[in-house]
Amino acid sequence: MKNLLLKFEPLIWLLFGQGIMIGTLLLTGWVLILGIAAPLGWVAPLEFEHAHELAASFIGRVVLAALIALPLWKGAHHMRHVFIDMGGADRDSKVAPLLYLISLAGSVAAIVAVVRL
Amino acid sequence: MARASHPHAMHPKKPGSTRTAAPQMPPKFPMAGRYRAYTLFDWTGLIYLILGFMALEIVWALGTGKAEWVALMERFQNPIYVIFHVLALVSVIFVGVRFFGFFPKSQPPRIGPVKPPPQPVILGGLYVAWIGISAVFSLILSGALFR
């Protein structure tokens, strides 16, 4: 398992790095409006028809897929290091695949979610 | 306080010819001195994981229908969700400031024949992109743009 993880390390690092970069660029406005401003009534929540129209465009689908999938890889890789730092590297061969599988499942679901829009 | 680190940390493959002290965790690990920012940066991974799956739930509801979308927007008004999102916004800003801070320093002196721009220019570009994308995205999501 360790060898397999090492083989995928460049890909994981690419997704992790993009998770920080693209994730942070996109999540700031996303969290601010959908998570805070709209629920508190500072702005009107997007109407379904308008939100669907924006999301179902080609650019909308690409942005939403990136917004869902990339933060998952950032999260998985950082949580892997939390487990290593707090509990040692012994369990890494079990923890790392589990976390990356969760990210992979979420990424596949993200693609399905934007395709069915 | 110093404490024993993981027994296999830095364990040599073969016993050395000289005695070595048992490895110790750094005394300030995990939440004192410079380790605090390092540890918190790692723990933002949990927030990003949750945000990713919440974004999936939002897009899934959008693909399911109007009733699910309206129900989700109403659920987000729950104070627990709002408090989580405030924590998430703080986390995202913390990640951005920390990552964009060390991104210019991590650039190689040359990328093929090209020399990267000076560090302040890279840093400034990242902040302009961050603020610009966040502003445009906020305007779109609040219905002020592309209406």
Chai-1 contact restraints between the chains, C-beta under 6 A:
chainA,res_idxA,chainB,res_idxB,connection_type,confidence,min_distance_angstrom,max_distance_angstrom,comment,restraint_id
A,I20,B,F99,contact,1.0,0.0,6.0,A-B,restraint_1
A,T24,B,V92,contact,1.0,0.0,6.0,A-B,restraint_2
A,T24,B,V95,contact,1.0,0.0,6.0,A-B,restraint_3
A,T24,B,G96,contact,1.0,0.0,6.0,A-B,restraint_4
A,L25,B,W130,contact,1.0,0.0,6.0,A-B,restraint_5
A,L25,B,I133,contact,1.0,0.0,6.0,A-B,restraint_6
A,L27,B,V92,contact,1.0,0.0,6.0,A-B,restraint_7
A,T28,B,V92,contact,1.0,0.0,6.0,A-B,restraint_8
A,T28,B,S134,contact,1.0,0.0,6.0,A-B,restraint_9
A,G29,B,S134,contact,1.0,0.0,6.0,A-B,restraint_10
A,G29,B,F137,contact,1.0,0.0,6.0,A-B,restraint_11
A,G29,B,S138,contact,1.0,0.0,6.0,A-B,restraint_12
A,V31,B,H85,contact,1.0,0.0,6.0,A-B,restraint_13
A,V31,B,A88,contact,1.0,0.0,6.0,A-B,restraint_14
A,V31,B,L89,contact,1.0,0.0,6.0,A-B,restraint_15
A,L32,B,S138,contact,1.0,0.0,6.0,A-B,restraint_16
A,I33,B,S138,contact,1.0,0.0,6.0,A-B,restraint_17
A,I33,B,L141,contact,1.0,0.0,6.0,A-B,restraint_18
A,I33,B,S142,contact,1.0,0.0,6.0,A-B,restraint_19
A,G35,B,H85,contact,1.0,0.0,6.0,A-B,restraint_20
A,I36,B,H85,contact,1.0,0.0,6.0,A-B,restraint_21
A,P39,B,F76,contact,1.0,0.0,6.0,A-B,restraint_22
A,P39,B,Q77,contact,1.0,0.0,6.0,A-B,restraint_23
A,P39,B,V82,contact,1.0,0.0,6.0,A-B,restraint_24
A,V43,B,S142,contact,1.0,0.0,6.0,A-B,restraint_25
A,P45,B,M73,contact,1.0,0.0,6.0,A-B,restraint_26
A,L46,B,G143,contact,1.0,0.0,6.0,A-B,restraint_27
A,F48,B,K66,contact,1.0,0.0,6.0,A-B,restraint_28
A,F48,B,W69,contact,1.0,0.0,6.0,A-B,restraint_29
A,A51,B,L62,contact,1.0,0.0,6.0,A-B,restraint_30
A,H52,B,L62,contact,1.0,0.0,6.0,A-B,restraint_31
A,A55,B,L62,contact,1.0,0.0,6.0,A-B,restraint_32
A,L64,B,V59,contact,1.0,0.0,6.0,A-B,restraint_33
A,L67,B,A55,contact,1.0,0.0,6.0,A-B,restraint_34
A,I68,B,G52,contact,1.0,0.0,6.0,A-B,restraint_35
A,I68,B,A55,contact,1.0,0.0,6.0,A-B,restraint_36
A,I68,B,L56,contact,1.0,0.0,6.0,A-B,restraint_37
A,P71,B,Y48,contact,1.0,0.0,6.0,A-B,restraint_38
A,P71,B,L51,contact,1.0,0.0,6.0,A-B,restraint_39
A,P71,B,G52,contact,1.0,0.0,6.0,A-B,restraint_40
A,L72,B,G52,contact,1.0,0.0,6.0,A-B,restraint_41
A,K74,B,Y48,contact,1.0,0.0,6.0,A-B,restraint_42
A,G75,B,G45,contact,1.0,0.0,6.0,A-B,restraint_43
A,G75,B,Y48,contact,1.0,0.0,6.0,A-B,restraint_44
A,G75,B,L49,contact,1.0,0.0,6.0,A-B,restraint_45
A,H78,B,D42,contact,1.0,0.0,6.0,A-B,restraint_46
A,H78,B,G45,contact,1.0,0.0,6.0,A-B,restraint_47
A,M79,B,G45,contact,1.0,0.0,6.0,A-B,restraint_48
A,H81,B,D42,contact,1.0,0.0,6.0,A-B,restraint_49
A,V82,B,D42,contact,1.0,0.0,6.0,A-B,restraint_50
A,G88,B,H6,contact,1.0,0.0,6.0,A-B,restraint_51
A,G106,B,G52,contact,1.0,0.0,6.0,A-B,restraint_52
A,A109,B,L56,contact,1.0,0.0,6.0,A-B,restraint_53
A,A110,B,L56,contact,1.0,0.0,6.0,A-B,restraint_54
A,A113,B,L56,contact,1.0,0.0,6.0,A-B,restraint_55
A,A113,B,V59,contact,1.0,0.0,6.0,A-B,restraint_56
A,A113,B,W60,contact,1.0,0.0,6.0,A-B,restraint_57
A,A113,B,G63,contact,1.0,0.0,6.0,A-B,restraint_58
A,R116,B,G63,contact,1.0,0.0,6.0,A-B,restraint_59
A,L117,B,G63,contact,1.0,0.0,6.0,A-B,restraint_60
